[in-house]
């Protein structure tokens, strides 16, 4: 694996004083205290041998429910202005609907109060993949009813903490939840439906729109979504490779952004959905509820070619040969410990492409996730990664893209889904045996870099 040499780095280019800097986590990955909430699809998934590579679960994870004050202090001392966390649906509504857990709501009450006291803006994500198991057993995101149950849950959360929350995120990465959780079976709930998973995409988008309405009804003024995006590069100029890359781009990018921003599905998808979702066009007015901002999770570009004759690996996921595309290796770039290529210029390319595609329909952008997996406390590769991507972000802003915030994934090392605890994305190292937190070199670098920006901000 290629590595990035350590060494002194030039100060970051200037960002506006009101640019929002933050760090991100998610409930299932850090909270622990599994016995204090209802079961989720991830509890059922991780209980089955072989689903998680190191055989672990998130029953304890980072024990954040009991250690949140320590974690908020780490956010405060880092010098960022915001903390993106997710609310656990089964912690608030153990059955997904019906009886509310006051104990669960009380935890988020305390967390939000602690953040406000630390002068850190709370930015809750309302769904980060942990569907209540009871909701899944009733049909899950394959059914329209789940979108309606989700909106009811959102209203409960907004009623409790909405008076102190200035910025909201409805969904996190519906593309990954659809593809990995329902099409390929690599994530919870472990379904292998391939293209029959498309209703999951539609119902998540509908749930988003209903959640926006619920938040507006509760008085929310700053509502967005966190979609994963990345440039798709054809493996060659051959027509078959270009066609495969375009299809992949539709599935992983435009399937989720076009309905939200244009009020329509991209060509080809609407026809596929019509066979499984009654009158999807009727839902598009709800799905396209106006957003105050649009969140972009970015990690890497993807190179795609014509279908392979056998199963292929992509980012640790086995893709079956019957898919109409196949990933190709991106060479000539350093790799993270996850094997993902480090290509900062792809972030600039992506942001310019979003502006080109959506024009004045594109709300202000926020990078809601960007980060990398590297082991060790002296994580110079992570520093180089963040430095390169922040400069790439600045180039996009200089070119006129309206980006107003950036969140690092992640504050803490955590339970990395089907990888278990093998991948470490945190600015802060977690010793899972003792729960000791130790800020890494990247934490100290970012704190210093942000302090320098504050001093020079226009």
SVG drawing of the C-alpha trace seen along z (x, -y; Angstrom):
<svg xmlns="http://www.w3.org/2000/svg" viewBox="-50 -40 59 58">
<polyline fill="none" stroke="black" stroke-width="0.4" points="0.0,0.0 1.3,-3.4 1.6,-5.8 1.8,-9.6 5.0,-10.8 4.7,-12.9 6.1,-16.4 5.2,-20.0 2.2,-21.2 1.4,-24.7 -1.5,-26.5 -4.9,-25.7 -6.3,-28.3 -8.9,-30.7 -12.5,-29.8 -15.2,-32.3 -15.7,-32.9 -19.2,-31.4 -18.1,-28.2 -19.4,-25.3 -16.8,-22.8 -17.8,-19.6 -17.3,-15.9 -19.8,-13.1 -20.8,-9.8 -23.8,-7.5 -25.9,-5.9 -25.5,-2.2 -21.7,-2.6 -20.9,-4.3 -23.8,-4.3 -23.7,-0.9 -26.3,-0.4 -28.2,2.0 -30.2,3.3 -31.7,-0.1 -33.4,-0.3 -35.4,1.9 -33.7,4.2 -32.8,3.0 -32.1,4.8 -28.4,4.6 -28.8,6.5 -30.4,9.3 -27.8,9.2 -24.8,9.2 -26.2,12.1 -25.8,14.4 -22.3,15.9 -20.3,14.7 -22.2,11.4 -19.5,9.3 -15.9,10.0 -14.5,10.0 -17.6,11.6 -18.3,8.6 -21.5,6.7 -22.2,3.1 -23.8,4.0 -21.2,1.9 -19.3,0.2 -17.8,-3.1 -20.2,-3.1 -21.2,-6.6 -24.5,-6.6 -22.6,-6.5 -19.6,-8.5 -21.2,-11.3 -19.9,-14.1 -16.3,-13.0 -17.0,-12.8 -18.7,-16.2 -15.6,-17.6 -13.4,-16.1 -15.6,-17.9 -15.4,-21.2 -11.6,-20.9 -11.2,-20.2 -12.5,-23.6 -15.3,-22.7 -18.7,-24.4 -20.9,-21.4 -21.4,-17.7 -23.4,-15.5 -24.8,-12.5 -27.7,-10.2 -30.8,-9.5 -31.5,-5.8 -35.1,-5.1 -35.4,-2.0 -34.0,-3.9 -36.9,-6.4 -39.6,-4.0 -38.6,-0.4 -41.2,1.1 -40.8,-1.6 -44.2,-3.0 -46.6,-3.3 -45.1,-3.6 -42.3,-6.2 -39.3,-5.4 -38.8,-8.4 -35.5,-7.0 -34.3,-7.1 -35.6,-10.6 -34.0,-11.7 -30.6,-10.6 -30.9,-12.8 -32.2,-15.7 -29.0,-15.4 -26.7,-15.1 -28.2,-18.2 -28.0,-20.2 -24.3,-19.1 -23.5,-20.3 -25.3,-23.6 -23.4,-24.2 -20.2,-23.5 -21.2,-26.0 -21.3,-23.2 -24.2,-23.1 -26.2,-19.8 -26.9,-18.4 -29.0,-15.2 -29.4,-12.7 -32.8,-11.0 -32.1,-7.7 -28.6,-6.1 -29.6,-2.5 -30.9,-1.2 -34.5,-0.3 -36.4,1.0 -36.6,4.8 -40.4,4.7 -40.7,2.4 -38.5,4.6 -40.6,7.7 -43.7,5.7 -42.2,5.2 -39.4,2.7 -38.4,0.2 -40.0,2.4 -43.3,1.1 -44.9,-2.4 -46.0,-2.1 -42.4,-2.4 -42.1,-5.9 -45.2,-6.9 -43.9,-5.3 -40.6,-7.1 -42.4,-10.5 -44.2,-9.8 -41.0,-9.0 -39.4,-12.2 -42.3,-14.2 -41.7,-12.7 -37.9,-13.6 -38.6,-17.1 -41.1,-17.8 -38.6,-16.9 -35.3,-18.5 -36.4,-20.8 -36.2,-23.9 -32.4,-23.5 -31.6,-22.0 -30.8,-24.5 -29.9,-22.0 -31.5,-18.7 -30.6,-15.7 -33.4,-13.3 -31.6,-10.3 -28.0,-9.2 -26.9,-7.5 -30.1,-5.8 -28.0,-4.6 -25.9,-2.4 -28.8,-1.2 -30.6,-0.2 -27.6,1.4 -25.7,3.1 -28.6,3.8 -31.3,4.9 -29.8,5.6 -26.5,7.4 -27.1,8.6 -23.8,7.3 -25.4,5.0 -28.5,5.3 -31.2,6.4 -29.2,8.8 -31.6,9.1 -30.3,10.1 -33.0,8.7 -30.8,7.0 -33.1,4.8 -36.2,5.8 -34.7,3.6 -35.7,0.5 -38.9,-0.1 -36.5,-0.5 -35.0,-3.5 -38.4,-5.0 -39.8,-4.5 -36.7,-6.0 -37.1,-9.1 -40.8,-9.2 -39.9,-8.9 -37.5,-11.8 -40.2,-14.0 -42.7,-13.2 -40.0,-13.8 -39.3,-17.3 -42.9,-18.1 -43.0,-16.8 -39.9,-18.9 -41.4,-22.0 -44.6,-21.5 -42.4,-21.4 -40.8,-24.7 -37.5,-23.5 -35.9,-26.1 -32.7,-24.4 -33.4,-20.9 -31.2,-18.8 -30.3,-15.3 -26.9,-13.4 -26.5,-11.6 -23.4,-9.7 -21.9,-10.8 -18.7,-10.2 -17.6,-10.6 -18.1,-7.5 -15.3,-7.0 -15.7,-4.6 -12.9,-2.0 -12.3,-3.1 -13.9,-5.0 -15.5,-1.8 -19.3,-2.1 -19.9,0.9 -17.7,-0.6 -19.3,-4.1 -22.8,-2.6 -22.0,-0.5 -20.5,-3.6 -23.6,-5.6 -25.9,-2.9 -23.8,-2.7 -23.9,-6.5 -27.7,-6.5 -28.0,-3.9 -25.6,-5.3 -26.0,-9.0 -28.9,-10.3 -31.5,-7.8 -31.4,-9.7 -30.5,-13.3 -32.7,-13.7 -36.0,-13.1 -34.9,-15.3 -33.7,-18.2 -35.6,-17.9 -38.7,-16.2 -38.3,-13.2 -36.4,-10.0 -33.7,-9.6 -34.5,-8.0 -34.8,-4.3 -35.4,-4.2 -39.0,-5.4 -39.8,-2.4 -38.2,0.0 -40.0,-1.5 -43.4,-1.5 -43.5,2.3 -43.0,2.4 -44.4,-0.9 -47.9,-2.0 -47.9,-5.5 -44.4,-6.6 -44.9,-9.9 -47.7,-10.9 -45.1,-10.7 -42.5,-13.0 -44.1,-16.2 -43.5,-14.9 -40.0,-13.7 -39.1,-17.0 -40.0,-19.1 -37.7,-22.2 -34.4,-21.7 -32.4,-24.4 -29.2,-22.7 -27.9,-19.4 -25.4,-17.1 -22.7,-15.3 -20.9,-12.3 -17.7,-11.7 -15.0,-9.1 -13.8,-8.0 -14.5,-7.9 -15.4,-4.7 -14.1,-3.3 -16.7,-1.0 -16.6,1.1 -18.8,3.6 -20.1,6.6 -17.7,9.3 -18.2,13.0 -17.7,13.7 -18.3,12.1 -16.0,9.1 -14.9,7.3 -15.5,3.6 -14.6,2.0 -14.8,5.3 -18.2,6.1 -18.7,9.1 -20.8,8.0 -22.6,10.8 -21.8,11.3 -25.4,10.6 -25.1,6.9 -24.8,4.8 -21.5,3.2 -18.3,4.2 -15.9,2.1 -12.3,1.6 -9.2,0.8 -8.1,-2.8 -4.3,-2.8 -1.7,-5.4 -3.1,-6.7 -2.4,-5.9 -4.9,-3.6 -6.5,-3.8 -6.5,-0.7 -9.9,0.0 -8.3,0.2 -10.1,-2.9 -8.1,-5.2 -7.2,-8.6 -8.2,-11.1 -8.8,-14.6 -9.3,-16.1 -12.3,-13.8 -14.1,-15.9 -13.6,-19.0 -14.8,-17.2 -17.9,-16.0 -18.9,-19.3 -18.5,-21.0 -20.6,-18.3 -23.4,-18.7 -23.5,-22.4 -23.5,-21.7 -26.3,-19.2 -28.7,-21.0 -27.9,-24.6 -30.1,-26.9 -32.0,-23.9 -29.0,-22.9 -29.3,-24.3 -26.2,-25.3 -24.0,-22.2 -22.4,-20.8 -19.9,-18.0 -21.6,-15.8 -19.0,-13.0 -15.4,-12.8 -12.7,-10.7 -10.5,-7.6 -9.5,-4.4 -5.9,-4.2 -4.5,-2.4 -2.2,-4.0 -2.0,-7.1 0.6,-8.9 -1.8,-8.9 0.1,-11.0 -1.8,-9.5 -5.1,-10.7 -3.6,-14.2 -2.5,-14.2 -6.0,-12.9 -7.8,-15.7 -5.4,-18.3 -5.8,-17.2 -9.5,-17.1 -9.9,-20.5 -7.8,-22.0 -9.9,-20.3 -13.0,-21.7 -11.5,-25.1 -10.8,-24.8 -14.5,-24.0 -15.5,-27.0 -13.1,-29.2 -14.8,-28.0 -18.1,-29.2 -19.7,-26.1 -21.6,-27.2 -20.3,-24.9 -20.9,-26.0 -19.7,-23.3 -17.5,-20.2 -17.8,-17.3 -15.0,-14.8 -16.0,-11.1 -15.4,-10.3 -14.9,-11.7 -14.2,-8.2 -13.0,-4.8 -16.2,-2.8 -18.2,0.3 -17.7,0.1 -20.8,2.2 -19.9,5.5 -16.2,4.8 -16.7,4.8 -13.9,3.1 -11.2,3.8 -11.3,0.3 -10.5,-2.8 -11.9,-6.1 -11.6,-8.1 -9.7,-11.3 -9.8,-9.8 -8.5,-6.3 -10.8,-4.0 -9.4,-1.2 -12.5,1.0 -11.4,3.1 -11.0,0.1 -13.0,-2.6 -10.0,-4.9 -10.1,-7.8 -6.8,-9.0 -6.7,-11.9 -4.5,-10.9 -2.0,-13.1 -4.8,-14.0 -7.0,-15.4 -4.2,-17.7 -3.4,-18.7 -7.0,-19.6 -7.4,-21.6 -4.3,-23.6 -5.4,-24.0 -8.8,-25.3 -7.3,-27.6 -5.2,-29.0 -8.2,-29.5 -10.1,-31.3 -7.2,-33.7 -7.1,-34.5 -10.9,-34.2 -12.3,-37.1"/>
</svg>
